[in-house]
Amino acid sequence: MNLLSITKSEDNLITIQKQLINSQIKSPQVFLIDHENNNRGLVNTNDALELAESLELDLVVVSEGQDAPIAKILNYGKLQYQKKKRQGQSARPTVKEVRLRPNIGVADYNLRIEQAVKWLSKGDSVKFAIRLRGRENQYREQAGELLERTATALSQVGKVQSLDKRSLTAQIIPA
């Protein structure tokens, strides 16, 4: 295996193997894919390394073939950067929070519902929280009704995971 991978054997030993680049490639021949994604076929490893060096790029083993490994000419630093960037994107938070006030206008309410529908359709869960300030605490029941109205408005695209009228929060997950 030449990709960065972690394997666990029967002896509970963990081995980490990295991608082979440039002089780390010990195979006498490789199937070469050049920097323009053209298949060059079976080439001597030394010739492939010279071509990569002339282009100021790296020769990277992408896959372990049966006869010879498949190597590609590319910028290894750029590849590492893109991998790290993809990992960061996949680790993004999946809970979006929407804060409401009890006397929210109809247009603002509809806008928040549309945003929540969009997030729920993407697979994110949405948390609604109603904030009460000062005299608004007298109208706690109306805030609870607003929370229920929000949950029923989103019942087509999501289901209520938790609805807490005491803390005035509702967690809605994709259906």
N, C-alpha and C positions, 0 to 999 in steps of 0.2 A: 504494500500500500504506500502511496506517495503523498496523499493528501493529509492535511493536518487532521489526525484522528486519534481518539483515545479508545483503546481496546482493553478489555479485562479478560485475562486468561483464567484457566482453572486454578492456578496457584495464587490467584488474587493479586497478580502483578499487573500494574497499569503501565502500558507502553504508549508513548506519544511519538507519532511519526509526522514529519513535516513534508511539505512539498519540495521536491528536488528541483534545484535551479542551477544553471550554468555548469560549473565543474563538478558538482555533486552527482551528476548523471553518469553512471558507470556503464550503462549499456553501450555496446559498440555502434548500434544503429537505432534511429528513432523515426517514427512516422511524423513528418514535420508539417505544421500548419504555420504559414508565415504571418507577418504583421497585418496583411490585408485579408486574412482568413482564406487564403488559397491553399489547397492541399498540395503539398510538394511530394508526397509519397515517402518511400523509405529512403532515408539519407543517413550518411555517416554522422555520428554525433559531433566529431571535430568540425566537419563542414558546416553543420547547423550552428555550432557555437561561433564560428568565424563570421557567418552571416549575421547572427544576432549582435555580435560585437561591432560589426561594420555599421549597423543601424542604430547603435548605442542603446540596445534593448537587451532583455534577458531571455534565455531559453528556459522555459518552465514546463515540467512534466505535468500534464493535465489529467492523464488517465493511464493506467497500467494496461497496455494491450497484451494479447496472447503472445505474439511473436516479438514485438518491440513496443516500448512505451510510446504514447502519443505526446509529443511536445509541441508547444506553441511559442512563438516569438512575441513577447509583449513586455510592457513596462511593469515589473514586479511590484514596485512601490505603489503604483497606481492601483494595481489589483488588490493589494492589502488595504489601501485606503477605502476602496469601494466595498470590500467585505465588511470592514469596521463600520462604515456608514450604514450598510444594510442591517447590520445587527442592532445599531442604535435605533433605526426606524422600527424594527420589529418589537423593540422593547418599550414602545410608546405607551402612555397610560391609556387604559381602556375605559376609565370612568370619567365622564364629562359631567360637570356640575353646573346647574342652572339655578340662580338665586332669584326669587320672586318677592315682591311686596304684596300685601293683601289688597291694595287699591290699584293694581296694575291695569292699564288701559287695554281695551280689546285688541288694538293693533299690535301692541307689544306682546300681549299674551299669545296671539296667533303666530307672531314671529318666533317666539320661544318654542312653541309646539312644532313649527316647521323645522327648526334647527334640531330638535330632539328626534323627529322622524328621520331626518337625514343621518344623524349619528347612529340611531338604532338600526337603520338599514345597512350601515357600514359594519355593524357588529359590535359597536361600543355600547356600554350601558350608560344610562343617564341618571343622575341624582338631582332631584328637585329639592330645594330648601327654601322655606318661606321665612323671611326675617321680619320680626315685629319690633317696632321702636316706640317707646313712650306710650301714648294713649292707644296705640294699635293693639296692645295686649288685651284691651277690653273686648276686642272682636276676634278672639281666638277661634271661635266656632266658624266664622266666615273664612278664616284662613284654612281651617281643616276642610271645608267644603271646596275651596279652590284647589286644594291638593287632590281631593277625590275627583274633581272635574278634570284635572290634568291627567290622572290615571286612566279615566274612561276615554279621554280624547286620544290617548296613545294605545288603547287596548288592541287596535288593529295590527300594529307593528311590534308591540312589545307586551311583556307581562310584568305585573308588579311583583317584585321580589320582596320588598318590605315597604310598609306604609305606617309611619309612626306619627300619629296626630299629636302626641305629647311634645315631641321635638320638632314637629312640622317638617318632616323629611319623607321623601319617597324615593325608593331605588327601583328603576325600571330596567329590565334586561331585554335583549332582543328575543322575539318570539320564535 
